[in-house]
Amino acid sequence: MNQHPYLRAYMAGIVFPTVLLLIWLTLFCIYRYAFLMPLPIERAIIFPMAVVPNVFGLWNILFIKLHQHWRLPIGLHGAVLPLLLGPVGVAFMSAMGFLEITGRGLIYFGAFRIPYWYVAVAPFIALTVYYLIWKYIVGFLNRVLGIAD
Amino acid sequence: MTTDDHEERELGTALRKAFPAVDTELRRDLWPEFRRRLEKPAIRVPWYDWALAAVVIVSVAIFPKLVLWFAYQL
């Protein structure tokens, strides 16, 4: 009987970013409505709500498929994801007008300035964070759903 | 023997014919599987993963604005 491994892989993948989205949305709403900052939530929330969970789910499906042929550790598989998601996120935010690339650094949402030397450090931190998330959280969910070997 | 007893026996026979007995014996011994689960160690976090987690925490403490970026990308 078909146990729908890819459906379960997708479901396991989307859990973490979806839960994090709730936290992100709460903070977003507090920032917008409590501090009265002019921030278009409806445009800003598209990427973390629609893109990131789906990418996580599809990436986990890819892991399950590749794992049948190649014993790649899930942590390393997840660590590759920010190399794809990072540039896409930056491109998205630039296109939506939330990110300005200035001579002094990146300005997010017109309020937060991040110097360029932060950007040199960020990919390594992103790789580490994604590695830990995929190894311990997504890996755990895969075991719970019975799709991990 | 009353008519009710007779009918009851006939009903029982008809039901037993319609619903055959179910095999309630276990098809396999579950004890070895249970013992494997007991002996399986809990999730162990290797030292380098602890080191990586510490690096992330220290990095966030030094560069707090990166939290915004990760919050959006995650």
Backbone of each chain as ProteinMPNN parsed JSONL, in Angstrom:
{"seq_chain_A": "MNQHPYLRAYMAGIVFPTVLLLIWLTLFCIYRYAFLMPLPIERAIIFPMAVVPNVFGLWNILFIKLHQHWRLPIGLHGAVLPLLLGPVGVAFMSAMGFLEITGRGLIYFGAFRIPYWYVAVAPFIALTVYYLIWKYIVGFLNRVLGIAD", "coords_chain_A": {"N_chain_A": [[0.852, -1.189, 0.0], [0.547, 2.22, -0.785], [2.331, 4.503, 1.049], [2.497, 7.175, 0.891], [5.031, 8.737, 0.985], [6.213, 11.1, 0.036], [4.307, 13.064, 0.408], [4.188, 13.044, 3.17], [6.77, 13.832, 3.684], [6.71, 16.447, 2.719], [4.881, 17.57, 4.497], [6.285, 17.306, 6.889], [8.381, 19.012, 6.367], [7.284, 21.595, 6.212], [6.53, 22.345, 8.748], [8.268, 23.679, 10.696], [9.006, 26.335, 9.548], [6.415, 27.324, 9.318], [5.413, 27.47, 11.929], [7.236, 29.289, 12.927], [6.512, 31.445, 11.427], [4.172, 32.321, 12.622], [5.145, 33.492, 14.92], [6.723, 35.464, 13.796], [4.78, 36.959, 12.433], [3.27, 37.933, 14.553], [5.11, 39.619, 15.845], [5.51, 41.382, 13.779], [2.989, 42.564, 13.526], [2.789, 43.839, 15.978], [4.878, 45.653, 15.708], [3.911, 47.159, 13.585], [1.316, 48.084, 14.338], [1.354, 48.772, 17.069], [3.591, 50.407, 17.397], [3.081, 52.026, 15.341], [4.36, 52.028, 12.856], [4.872, 52.59, 9.438], [4.382, 49.977, 7.674], [3.955, 47.794, 5.119], [2.279, 45.077, 5.709], [0.94, 43.187, 4.218], [2.368, 42.89, 1.89], [4.936, 42.378, 2.755], [4.743, 39.971, 4.083], [4.533, 37.978, 2.294], [6.784, 36.518, 1.397], [7.915, 35.073, 3.747], [5.603, 33.648, 4.334], [4.504, 32.328, 2.115], [6.558, 31.472, 0.397], [8.847, 30.426, 1.825], [7.905, 28.211, 3.599], [6.923, 26.417, 1.633], [9.217, 25.951, 0.125], [10.805, 24.697, 2.036], [9.267, 22.369, 2.405], [9.365, 21.192, -0.166], [12.092, 20.875, -0.399], [12.538, 18.96, 1.537], [11.16, 16.848, 0.409], [12.812, 16.416, -1.755], [15.053, 15.589, -0.35], [14.187, 13.114, 0.698], [13.844, 11.713, -1.653], [16.448, 11.75, -2.768], [17.774, 10.426, -0.758], [17.234, 7.797, -1.102], [19.046, 6.923, -2.913], [21.47, 8.018, -2.27], [23.369, 8.405, 0.549], [23.031, 10.988, 2.071], [23.659, 13.147, 4.761], [21.016, 14.641, 6.628], [21.399, 17.111, 7.787], [23.441, 18.343, 6.314], [22.188, 18.46, 3.869], [20.157, 20.249, 4.419], [21.719, 22.462, 5.008], [22.518, 23.438, 2.6], [20.399, 24.776, 1.606], [20.072, 27.618, 2.397], [21.806, 28.823, 0.608], [20.408, 28.932, -1.7], [17.969, 30.057, -0.935], [18.619, 32.451, 0.305], [19.698, 34.418, -1.637], [17.367, 34.525, -3.211], [15.535, 35.553, -1.391], [16.678, 38.063, -0.869], [16.508, 39.203, -3.415], [13.75, 39.254, -3.683], [12.978, 40.976, -1.6], [14.221, 43.319, -2.437], [12.851, 43.784, -4.802], [10.309, 44.238, -3.83], [10.701, 46.526, -2.504], [11.512, 46.643, 0.116], [14.082, 46.493, 0.778], [16.924, 48.399, 0.623], [19.77, 49.086, -1.191], [22.459, 50.669, -0.251], [25.246, 52.983, -0.104], [26.264, 52.777, 2.428], [25.42, 50.484, 3.514], [22.963, 47.837, 3.888], [19.556, 48.631, 3.953], [16.849, 47.735, 5.736], [13.387, 47.641, 5.487], [13.252, 50.359, 5.63], [14.187, 51.186, 8.077], [16.08, 49.641, 9.496], [19.5, 49.404, 9.518], [21.994, 47.536, 8.036], [25.326, 46.901, 8.122], [27.722, 46.305, 5.459], [29.714, 44.513, 6.121], [28.507, 42.832, 7.914], [27.092, 41.256, 6.184], [29.022, 39.667, 5.111], [29.491, 37.865, 7.101], [27.044, 36.73, 7.574], [26.22, 34.523, 5.739], [27.648, 32.27, 6.723], [26.658, 31.989, 9.285], [24.021, 31.531, 8.617], [24.207, 29.075, 7.255], [24.97, 27.449, 9.378], [22.785, 27.691, 11.127], [20.684, 26.644, 9.563], [21.669, 24.074, 9.176], [21.547, 23.02, 11.794], [18.788, 23.226, 12.286], [17.678, 21.561, 10.296], [18.869, 19.145, 10.894], [18.062, 18.489, 13.545], [15.375, 19.285, 13.958], [13.754, 19.027, 11.558], [14.695, 16.514, 10.905], [13.882, 15.078, 13.168], [11.08, 15.287, 12.866], [10.789, 13.887, 10.499], [11.444, 11.343, 11.42], [9.329, 10.926, 13.185], [7.185, 10.803, 11.427], [7.843, 8.563, 10.152], [9.434, 8.419, 7.864], [12.088, 8.577, 7.838], [15.208, 6.926, 7.487]], "CA_chain_A": [[0.0, 0.0, 0.0], [1.318, 3.446, -0.86], [2.313, 5.218, 2.315], [2.625, 8.611, 0.606], [6.224, 9.285, 1.651], [6.521, 12.478, -0.365], [3.345, 13.927, 1.089], [4.617, 13.148, 4.572], [7.997, 14.639, 3.692], [6.294, 17.847, 2.566], [4.256, 18.001, 5.753], [7.345, 17.454, 7.898], [9.221, 20.156, 6.029], [6.65, 22.909, 6.373], [6.15, 22.625, 10.141], [9.093, 24.675, 11.385], [8.806, 27.71, 9.078], [5.039, 27.769, 9.561], [5.327, 27.87, 13.332], [8.024, 30.522, 13.062], [5.746, 32.509, 10.783], [3.227, 32.864, 13.592], [5.913, 34.4, 15.789], [7.109, 36.599, 12.959], [3.599, 37.774, 12.158], [2.913, 38.626, 15.798], [6.053, 40.734, 16.016], [5.225, 42.3, 12.685], [1.771, 43.317, 13.849], [3.124, 44.731, 17.097], [5.696, 46.724, 15.145], [3.095, 47.99, 12.698], [0.151, 48.725, 14.946], [1.65, 49.352, 18.385], [4.539, 51.506, 17.212], [2.553, 52.829, 14.233], [5.349, 52.139, 11.783], [4.21, 52.331, 8.15], [4.996, 48.795, 7.07], [2.892, 47.038, 4.431], [2.361, 43.667, 6.098], [0.395, 42.29, 3.207], [3.403, 42.61, 0.896], [6.134, 41.853, 3.405], [4.545, 38.637, 4.642], [4.426, 36.984, 1.221], [7.942, 35.62, 1.322], [7.967, 34.069, 4.811], [4.384, 32.859, 4.447], [4.206, 31.506, 0.952], [7.734, 30.904, -0.271], [9.74, 29.655, 2.704], [7.392, 26.879, 3.962], [6.86, 25.54, 0.463], [10.584, 25.545, -0.231], [11.199, 23.702, 3.034], [8.569, 21.115, 2.117], [9.907, 20.613, -1.399], [13.474, 20.466, -0.12], [12.468, 17.699, 2.274], [10.79, 15.829, -0.576], [14.052, 16.139, -2.492], [15.925, 14.805, 0.521], [13.684, 11.736, 0.755], [14.11, 11.096, -2.962], [17.885, 11.541, -2.917], [18.239, 9.527, 0.287], [17.083, 6.417, -1.571], [20.205, 6.574, -3.738], [22.686, 8.649, -1.785], [23.195, 8.6, 1.991], [23.446, 12.333, 2.452], [23.095, 13.557, 6.061], [19.978, 15.65, 6.443], [21.928, 18.408, 8.181], [24.167, 18.924, 5.171], [21.193, 18.749, 2.838], [19.496, 21.488, 4.811], [22.679, 23.567, 5.014], [22.647, 23.968, 1.233], [19.202, 25.558, 1.275], [20.208, 29.078, 2.424], [22.53, 29.308, -0.567], [19.374, 29.209, -2.707], [16.891, 30.888, -0.388], [19.148, 33.765, 0.642], [19.619, 35.336, -2.786], [15.963, 34.712, -3.622], [14.941, 36.467, -0.421], [17.208, 39.413, -1.106], [15.915, 39.695, -4.668], [12.34, 39.523, -3.418], [12.846, 42.184, -0.784], [14.593, 44.472, -3.282], [11.766, 44.017, -5.757], [9.149, 44.759, -3.103], [11.035, 47.838, -1.96], [11.815, 46.583, 1.548], [15.524, 46.468, 0.965], [17.645, 49.383, -0.186], [21.21, 48.85, -1.206], [23.072, 52.001, -0.237], [26.694, 52.967, 0.026], [26.649, 52.537, 3.811], [24.938, 49.179, 3.944], [21.609, 47.465, 3.477], [18.526, 49.203, 4.821], [15.647, 46.912, 5.704], [12.116, 48.265, 5.868], [13.474, 51.78, 5.838], [14.483, 51.481, 9.476], [17.212, 48.897, 10.052], [20.671, 49.435, 8.642], [22.943, 46.437, 8.271], [26.56, 47.184, 7.375], [28.084, 45.27, 4.503], [30.553, 43.475, 6.706], [27.581, 41.846, 8.471], [26.686, 40.371, 5.103], [30.091, 38.686, 4.915], [29.386, 36.879, 8.185], [25.709, 36.121, 7.595], [26.064, 33.201, 5.11], [28.164, 31.195, 7.568], [25.692, 31.799, 10.359], [22.831, 30.927, 8.007], [24.496, 27.658, 7.022], [24.97, 26.767, 10.673], [21.414, 27.645, 11.648], [19.911, 25.696, 8.758], [22.191, 22.737, 9.465], [21.0, 22.565, 13.077], [17.336, 23.084, 12.158], [17.346, 20.388, 9.502], [19.336, 17.913, 11.535], [17.361, 18.156, 14.775], [13.934, 19.514, 13.93], [13.16, 18.342, 10.409], [15.048, 15.106, 11.055], [12.969, 14.517, 14.179], [9.743, 15.164, 12.271], [10.845, 12.78, 9.543], [11.374, 10.084, 12.183], [7.963, 10.798, 13.723], [6.3, 10.413, 10.333], [8.259, 7.26, 9.643], [10.03, 8.491, 6.531], [13.541, 8.618, 7.978], [15.791, 5.582, 7.553]], "C_chain_A": [[0.888, 1.239, 0.0], [1.205, 4.207, 0.454], [2.5, 6.72, 2.137], [3.848, 9.223, 1.27], [6.499, 10.727, 1.28], [5.54, 13.46, 0.256], [3.754, 14.127, 2.537], [5.884, 13.984, 4.674], [7.654, 16.124, 3.574], [5.718, 18.372, 3.872], [5.305, 18.195, 6.85], [8.173, 18.7, 7.628], [8.591, 21.49, 6.354], [6.384, 23.281, 7.825], [6.952, 23.783, 10.731], [8.894, 26.086, 10.851], [7.387, 28.217, 9.305], [4.863, 28.216, 11.007], [6.079, 29.183, 13.551], [7.293, 31.707, 12.453], [4.762, 33.142, 11.762], [3.925, 33.854, 14.514], [6.27, 35.656, 15.017], [5.929, 37.528, 12.711], [3.16, 38.555, 13.392], [3.819, 39.838, 16.005], [5.813, 41.817, 14.977], [4.048, 43.19, 13.022], [2.009, 44.274, 15.006], [3.906, 45.928, 16.576], [4.851, 47.679, 14.325], [2.046, 48.763, 13.463], [0.418, 49.326, 16.322], [2.588, 50.544, 18.246], [4.181, 52.387, 16.016], [3.594, 53.061, 13.146], [4.66, 51.785, 10.463], [4.868, 51.175, 7.409], [3.897, 47.98, 6.405], [3.008, 45.545, 4.713], [1.965, 42.756, 4.949], [1.415, 41.991, 2.108], [4.616, 41.957, 1.544], [5.98, 40.4, 3.811], [4.532, 37.56, 3.561], [5.585, 35.995, 1.247], [7.985, 34.612, 2.466], [6.718, 33.192, 4.905], [4.216, 31.874, 3.305], [5.435, 30.79, 0.408], [8.505, 29.962, 0.648], [9.159, 28.305, 3.117], [7.334, 25.927, 2.778], [8.241, 25.062, 0.043], [11.095, 24.5, 0.753], [10.551, 22.35, 2.726], [9.145, 20.427, 0.888], [11.344, 20.13, -1.188], [13.505, 19.155, 0.649], [12.038, 16.553, 1.358], [12.029, 15.421, -1.371], [15.0, 15.295, -1.656], [15.497, 13.333, 0.553], [13.987, 11.013, -0.552], [15.594, 10.786, -3.122], [18.402, 10.494, -1.941], [18.115, 8.062, -0.113], [18.321, 5.955, -2.329], [21.518, 7.003, -3.115], [22.497, 9.003, -0.316], [23.743, 9.948, 2.444], [22.857, 12.667, 3.818], [22.11, 14.712, 5.882], [20.463, 17.045, 6.83], [22.643, 19.101, 7.026], [23.205, 19.297, 4.049], [20.491, 20.071, 3.148], [20.424, 22.686, 4.76], [22.857, 24.178, 3.628], [21.51, 24.949, 0.917], [19.383, 27.072, 1.364], [20.991, 29.641, 1.257], [21.565, 29.61, -1.716], [18.371, 30.237, -2.188], [17.355, 32.31, -0.087], [19.079, 34.735, -0.518], [18.189, 35.573, -3.267], [15.27, 35.695, -2.687], [15.4, 37.897, -0.627], [16.596, 40.011, -2.365], [14.452, 40.07, -4.454], [12.169, 40.823, -2.648], [13.233, 43.428, -1.573], [13.449, 44.819, -4.22], [10.553, 44.641, -5.079], [9.44, 46.121, -2.473], [11.339, 47.836, -0.479], [13.293, 46.647, 1.813], [16.151, 47.496, 0.032], [19.125, 49.093, -0.068], [21.879, 50.211, -1.344], [24.579, 51.866, -0.091], [27.163, 52.626, 1.43], [26.19, 51.186, 4.312], [23.546, 48.897, 3.403], [20.616, 48.064, 4.462], [17.254, 48.402, 4.637], [14.455, 47.708, 6.206], [12.276, 49.747, 6.193], [13.906, 52.151, 7.235], [15.753, 50.818, 9.987], [18.35, 48.883, 9.046], [21.6, 48.31, 9.029], [24.182, 46.717, 7.442], [26.936, 46.014, 6.478], [28.941, 44.177, 5.121], [29.739, 42.444, 7.487], [27.27, 40.781, 7.416], [27.757, 39.32, 4.833], [29.993, 37.563, 5.949], [28.092, 36.08, 8.082], [25.614, 34.756, 6.92], [26.562, 32.057, 5.987], [27.217, 30.916, 8.719], [24.432, 31.13, 9.816], [23.037, 29.435, 7.762], [24.417, 26.878, 8.321], [23.553, 26.614, 11.208], [20.592, 26.619, 10.886], [20.38, 24.261, 9.008], [21.558, 22.19, 10.746], [19.503, 22.34, 12.979], [16.984, 21.809, 11.405], [17.762, 19.096, 10.201], [18.45, 17.536, 12.707], [15.855, 18.356, 14.694], [13.284, 18.774, 12.766], [13.48, 16.848, 10.455], [14.154, 14.409, 12.068], [11.584, 14.31, 13.591], [9.706, 14.048, 11.232], [10.767, 11.437, 10.258], [9.956, 9.867, 12.73], [7.012, 10.3, 12.644], [6.752, 9.13, 9.658], [8.844, 7.293, 8.25], [11.553, 8.601, 6.605], [14.041, 7.185, 8.052], [16.525, 5.399, 8.862]], "O_chain_A": [[1.883, 1.286, 0.723], [0.104, 4.516, 0.91], [2.644, 7.453, 3.116], [3.703, 10.158, 2.057], [6.967, 11.503, 2.113], [5.92, 14.582, 0.593], [3.678, 15.235, 3.069], [6.059, 14.748, 5.623], [8.248, 16.958, 4.257], [6.031, 19.484, 4.299], [5.22, 19.135, 7.641], [8.616, 19.368, 8.562], [9.292, 22.428, 6.734], [6.044, 24.43, 8.107], [6.374, 24.757, 11.213], [8.63, 26.985, 11.649], [7.181, 29.42, 9.466], [4.228, 29.238, 11.269], [5.613, 30.068, 14.268], [7.441, 32.839, 12.912], [4.543, 34.353, 11.735], [3.383, 34.908, 14.848], [6.137, 36.771, 15.522], [6.072, 38.749, 12.774], [2.729, 39.703, 13.286], [3.351, 40.937, 16.301], [5.903, 43.01, 15.266], [4.092, 44.406, 12.833], [1.491, 45.391, 15.013], [3.636, 47.07, 16.949], [5.064, 48.89, 14.372], [1.896, 49.969, 13.264], [-0.234, 50.298, 16.701], [2.4, 51.57, 18.9], [4.874, 53.358, 15.713], [3.694, 54.153, 12.587], [3.943, 50.787, 10.386], [5.791, 51.372, 6.619], [2.986, 47.517, 7.091], [3.75, 44.834, 4.034], [2.563, 41.702, 4.73], [1.333, 40.947, 1.461], [5.25, 41.084, 0.949], [6.967, 39.667, 3.879], [4.521, 36.368, 3.869], [5.386, 34.785, 1.133], [8.081, 33.412, 2.212], [6.766, 32.111, 5.492], [3.831, 30.723, 3.514], [5.355, 29.629, 0.006], [8.782, 28.821, 0.277], [9.866, 27.304, 2.998], [7.665, 24.749, 2.914], [8.416, 23.908, -0.348], [11.742, 23.531, 0.356], [11.212, 21.313, 2.78], [9.384, 19.22, 0.9], [11.753, 19.104, -1.732], [14.395, 18.331, 0.439], [12.498, 15.422, 1.513], [12.26, 14.239, -1.626], [15.67, 14.4, -2.172], [16.326, 12.429, 0.449], [14.345, 9.835, -0.549], [15.961, 9.694, -3.557], [19.344, 9.762, -2.245], [18.785, 7.194, 0.445], [18.617, 4.762, -2.388], [22.564, 6.419, -3.399], [21.611, 9.778, 0.042], [24.776, 10.029, 3.108], [21.656, 12.487, 4.019], [22.338, 15.63, 5.094], [20.002, 18.043, 6.276], [22.465, 20.297, 6.797], [23.38, 20.309, 3.371], [20.262, 20.896, 2.263], [19.98, 23.804, 4.499], [23.302, 25.319, 3.507], [21.651, 25.832, 0.071], [18.892, 27.778, 0.483], [20.857, 30.823, 0.941], [21.857, 30.428, -2.588], [17.978, 31.16, -2.901], [16.582, 33.261, -0.207], [18.454, 35.788, -0.393], [17.839, 36.679, -3.679], [14.515, 36.561, -3.129], [14.599, 38.83, -0.566], [16.211, 41.18, -2.384], [13.975, 41.077, -4.979], [11.334, 41.661, -2.99], [12.629, 44.485, -1.391], [13.117, 45.989, -4.412], [9.856, 45.466, -5.668], [8.535, 46.787, -1.97], [11.42, 48.9, 0.136], [13.716, 46.836, 2.953], [15.939, 47.47, -1.181], [19.653, 48.882, 1.025], [21.866, 50.822, -2.412], [25.11, 50.762, 0.031], [28.313, 52.233, 1.624], [26.536, 50.785, 5.423], [23.026, 49.634, 2.565], [20.825, 48.004, 5.674], [16.656, 48.379, 3.561], [14.528, 48.37, 7.242], [11.493, 50.305, 6.961], [13.985, 53.337, 7.552], [16.439, 51.386, 10.837], [18.21, 48.431, 7.909], [21.951, 48.146, 10.198], [24.117, 46.769, 6.214], [26.522, 44.878, 6.709], [28.89, 43.029, 4.68], [30.198, 41.323, 7.707], [27.196, 39.587, 7.708], [27.45, 38.216, 4.382], [30.382, 36.429, 5.672], [28.044, 34.906, 8.451], [24.969, 33.872, 7.482], [25.961, 30.983, 5.997], [26.993, 29.764, 9.09], [23.847, 30.269, 10.473], [22.148, 28.627, 8.03], [23.865, 25.779, 8.363], [23.168, 25.545, 11.681], [19.884, 25.814, 11.491], [19.565, 23.34, 9.045], [21.095, 21.05, 10.785], [18.991, 21.366, 13.529], [16.098, 21.062, 11.819], [17.076, 18.079, 10.103], [18.112, 16.362, 12.857], [15.122, 17.612, 15.346], [12.365, 17.981, 12.969], [12.647, 16.017, 10.092], [13.719, 13.278, 11.847], [10.975, 13.26, 13.8], [8.703, 13.347, 11.103], [10.116, 10.507, 9.783], [9.454, 8.743, 12.732], [6.138, 9.475, 12.91], [6.123, 8.664, 8.707], [8.763, 6.304, 7.521], [12.227, 8.706, 5.581], [13.371, 6.322, 8.618], [17.086, 4.332, 9.111]]}, "seq_chain_B": "MTTDDHEERELGTALRKAFPAVDTELRRDLWPEFRRRLEKPAIRVPWYDWALAAVVIVSVAIFPKLVLWFAYQL", "coords_chain_B": {"N_chain_B": [[-36.441, -28.713, 25.891], [-36.899, -25.584, 24.673], [-38.725, -23.643, 22.234], [-37.518, -21.185, 21.94], [-34.859, -21.642, 22.747], [-34.064, -23.337, 20.719], [-34.243, -21.694, 18.511], [-32.412, -19.841, 19.204], [-30.072, -21.299, 19.128], [-29.983, -21.94, 16.449], [-29.709, -19.402, 15.368], [-27.217, -18.71, 16.427], [-25.611, -20.588, 15.09], [-25.968, -19.783, 12.444], [-24.835, -17.244, 12.537], [-22.192, -17.869, 13.207], [-21.422, -19.142, 10.929], [-21.619, -17.092, 9.091], [-19.784, -15.186, 10.04], [-16.636, -15.937, 10.248], [-14.276, -17.335, 12.628], [-11.959, -15.158, 14.175], [-8.508, -14.876, 13.945], [-6.807, -14.431, 16.772], [-4.27, -14.603, 17.696], [-0.921, -13.346, 17.986], [0.91, -12.476, 15.102], [3.612, -12.32, 15.06], [6.425, -12.297, 17.272], [6.54, -9.668, 19.487], [8.333, -8.869, 21.344], [11.228, -8.793, 20.815], [11.384, -6.509, 19.139], [10.445, -4.538, 20.851], [12.39, -4.659, 22.806], [14.572, -3.788, 21.317], [13.873, -1.148, 20.947], [13.969, -0.197, 23.552], [16.649, -0.414, 24.073], [17.714, 1.286, 22.27], [19.581, 4.202, 21.974], [18.853, 7.459, 23.295], [18.396, 10.572, 21.491], [21.508, 11.721, 20.683], [23.507, 14.527, 20.995], [26.225, 15.542, 19.228], [29.499, 16.868, 20.101], [30.403, 18.836, 18.332], [28.096, 19.889, 17.279], [27.027, 21.15, 19.473], [28.995, 23.066, 19.728], [28.586, 24.49, 17.361], [26.029, 25.492, 17.819], [26.604, 27.17, 19.962], [28.245, 28.987, 18.653], [26.379, 30.192, 16.972], [24.689, 31.423, 18.831], [26.439, 33.215, 20.069], [27.106, 34.754, 17.856], [24.662, 35.929, 17.221], [24.385, 37.454, 19.484], [26.461, 39.24, 19.14], [25.949, 40.356, 16.628], [23.129, 41.584, 16.542], [21.243, 42.525, 14.709], [21.133, 40.739, 12.688], [19.274, 38.916, 13.351], [16.892, 39.879, 12.463], [17.095, 39.532, 9.736], [17.317, 36.723, 9.54], [14.897, 36.024, 10.676], [13.161, 36.803, 8.715], [13.976, 35.305, 6.504], [13.628, 32.758, 7.407]], "CA_chain_B": [[-35.878, -27.681, 25.011], [-37.99, -24.729, 24.212], [-38.573, -23.093, 20.874], [-36.563, -20.077, 22.003], [-33.509, -22.212, 22.77], [-33.792, -23.869, 19.391], [-34.028, -20.559, 17.606], [-31.152, -19.2, 19.603], [-28.969, -22.133, 18.62], [-29.937, -21.774, 14.982], [-29.166, -18.064, 15.107], [-25.787, -18.784, 16.704], [-24.976, -21.336, 14.005], [-25.977, -18.938, 11.238], [-23.849, -16.164, 12.732], [-20.838, -18.43, 13.147], [-21.128, -19.426, 9.515], [-21.47, -15.821, 8.355], [-18.59, -14.5, 10.526], [-15.69, -16.95, 10.711], [-13.513, -16.958, 13.811], [-10.8, -14.307, 13.902], [-7.275, -15.347, 14.567], [-6.368, -13.38, 17.698], [-2.872, -14.796, 18.071], [0.02, -12.44, 17.34], [1.598, -13.125, 13.977], [5.043, -12.385, 15.345], [6.769, -11.94, 18.646], [6.839, -8.239, 19.537], [9.307, -8.568, 22.382], [12.518, -8.327, 20.292], [11.245, -5.13, 18.663], [10.309, -3.696, 22.038], [13.702, -4.602, 23.458], [15.44, -2.925, 20.487], [13.507, 0.247, 21.207], [14.462, 0.17, 24.874], [18.106, -0.318, 24.056], [18.129, 2.354, 21.355], [19.904, 5.384, 22.774], [18.13, 8.696, 22.988], [19.133, 11.406, 20.548], [22.717, 12.271, 21.266], [24.002, 15.687, 20.248], [27.685, 15.501, 19.281], [30.108, 18.076, 20.657], [30.545, 19.884, 17.329], [26.801, 20.552, 17.136], [26.95, 22.092, 20.595], [29.886, 24.182, 19.392], [27.924, 25.298, 16.324], [24.935, 26.224, 18.468], [27.226, 28.247, 20.733], [28.697, 30.001, 17.679], [25.186, 30.922, 16.519], [24.217, 32.284, 19.93], [27.402, 34.313, 20.217], [26.983, 35.614, 16.665], [23.435, 36.726, 17.362], [24.639, 38.44, 20.54], [27.363, 40.273, 18.611], [25.268, 40.999, 15.497], [21.701, 41.333, 16.797], [20.38, 42.865, 13.578], [21.006, 39.583, 11.802], [18.061, 38.192, 13.726], [15.815, 40.338, 11.571], [17.26, 38.902, 8.434], [16.975, 35.307, 9.644], [13.466, 35.907, 10.935], [12.463, 36.942, 7.45], [14.324, 34.215, 5.595], [13.13, 31.489, 7.938]], "C_chain_B": [[-37.017, -26.862, 24.42], [-37.706, -24.255, 22.798], [-37.54, -21.964, 20.859], [-35.127, -20.597, 21.985], [-33.116, -22.675, 21.393], [-33.462, -22.747, 18.422], [-32.712, -19.879, 17.91], [-29.972, -19.989, 19.058], [-28.848, -21.989, 17.114], [-29.338, -20.431, 14.606], [-27.656, -18.051, 15.324], [-25.042, -19.49, 15.579], [-24.873, -20.48, 12.746], [-24.944, -17.825, 11.358], [-22.423, -16.702, 12.635], [-20.45, -18.762, 11.711], [-20.848, -18.131, 8.763], [-20.182, -15.098, 8.75], [-17.612, -15.543, 11.053], [-14.846, -16.421, 11.87], [-12.279, -16.173, 13.4], [-9.594, -14.866, 14.646], [-6.724, -14.248, 15.467], [-4.939, -13.559, 18.148], [-1.997, -13.803, 17.334], [0.752, -13.182, 16.228], [3.083, -13.243, 14.243], [5.273, -11.952, 16.78], [7.193, -10.471, 18.665], [7.958, -7.912, 20.52], [10.67, -8.119, 21.829], [12.467, -6.884, 19.799], [11.171, -4.169, 19.843], [11.652, -3.544, 22.729], [14.676, -3.73, 22.677], [15.142, -1.467, 20.769], [13.997, 0.7, 22.565], [15.954, 0.395, 24.849], [18.605, 0.788, 23.147], [18.426, 3.602, 22.173], [19.067, 6.582, 22.358], [18.997, 9.537, 22.046], [20.351, 11.996, 21.241], [23.198, 13.408, 20.382], [25.52, 15.67, 20.353], [28.264, 16.851, 19.691], [30.194, 19.185, 19.618], [29.211, 20.585, 17.072], [26.57, 21.526, 18.282], [27.814, 23.322, 20.297], [29.244, 25.089, 18.353], [26.783, 26.112, 16.936], [25.485, 27.389, 19.288], [27.691, 29.365, 19.808], [27.504, 30.842, 17.221], [24.72, 31.89, 17.597], [25.15, 33.476, 20.111], [27.288, 35.286, 19.04], [25.753, 36.501, 16.767], [23.626, 37.783, 18.44], [25.519, 39.585, 20.015], [26.689, 41.062, 17.49], [23.76, 40.826, 15.652], [20.799, 41.636, 15.611], [20.231, 41.697, 12.601], [19.773, 38.76, 12.121], [16.903, 38.591, 12.819], [15.886, 39.622, 10.233], [16.844, 37.434, 8.493], [15.494, 35.122, 9.901], [12.68, 35.997, 9.633], [12.731, 35.76, 6.532], [13.798, 32.88, 6.088], [11.607, 31.485, 8.0]], "O_chain_B": [[-37.937, -27.37, 23.778], [-36.618, -24.439, 22.252], [-36.787, -21.806, 19.898], [-34.277, -20.049, 21.284], [-31.994, -22.447, 20.94], [-32.53, -22.841, 17.624], [-32.0, -19.412, 17.022], [-28.993, -19.413, 18.584], [-27.745, -21.925, 16.571], [-28.563, -20.324, 13.656], [-26.907, -17.474, 14.536], [-23.972, -19.048, 15.162], [-23.842, -20.453, 12.074], [-24.258, -17.503, 10.389], [-21.552, -16.061, 12.048], [-19.282, -18.668, 11.336], [-19.961, -18.072, 7.912], [-19.549, -14.465, 7.906], [-17.745, -15.989, 12.193], [-14.722, -15.212, 12.062], [-11.634, -16.487, 12.4], [-9.672, -15.266, 15.808], [-6.225, -13.237, 14.971], [-4.435, -12.741, 18.917], [-2.283, -13.448, 16.191], [1.156, -14.335, 16.378], [3.746, -14.143, 13.728], [4.421, -11.324, 17.408], [8.104, -10.078, 17.936], [8.472, -6.793, 20.525], [11.225, -7.143, 22.333], [13.407, -6.12, 20.019], [11.78, -3.1, 19.816], [12.015, -2.458, 23.181], [15.499, -3.025, 23.261], [16.054, -0.641, 20.825], [14.399, 1.852, 22.726], [16.469, 1.287, 25.523], [19.765, 1.19, 23.227], [17.599, 4.017, 22.986], [18.635, 6.693, 21.211], [20.175, 9.247, 21.837], [20.235, 12.683, 22.256], [23.284, 13.263, 19.163], [26.058, 15.773, 21.455], [27.572, 17.867, 19.628], [30.074, 20.36, 19.967], [29.196, 21.754, 16.687], [25.991, 22.595, 18.092], [27.425, 24.457, 20.572], [29.342, 26.313, 18.445], [26.601, 27.283, 16.605], [24.898, 28.471, 19.304], [27.552, 30.545, 20.131], [27.611, 32.062, 17.097], [24.396, 33.042, 17.308], [24.698, 34.607, 20.287], [27.366, 36.501, 19.223], [25.803, 37.686, 16.438], [23.091, 38.887, 18.33], [25.344, 40.742, 20.396], [26.834, 42.282, 17.406], [23.166, 39.999, 14.96], [19.708, 41.076, 15.506], [19.309, 41.676, 11.786], [19.281, 38.004, 11.283], [16.058, 37.773, 12.457], [14.88, 39.174, 9.683], [16.118, 36.949, 7.624], [14.891, 34.17, 9.404], [11.651, 35.34, 9.475], [11.823, 35.27, 5.86], [13.549, 31.972, 5.294], [11.009, 30.495, 8.423]]}, "name": "protein", "num_of_chains": 2, "seq": "MNQHPYLRAYMAGIVFPTVLLLIWLTLFCIYRYAFLMPLPIERAIIFPMAVVPNVFGLWNILFIKLHQHWRLPIGLHGAVLPLLLGPVGVAFMSAMGFLEITGRGLIYFGAFRIPYWYVAVAPFIALTVYYLIWKYIVGFLNRVLGIADMTTDDHEERELGTALRKAFPAVDTELRRDLWPEFRRRLEKPAIRVPWYDWALAAVVIVSVAIFPKLVLWFAYQL"}
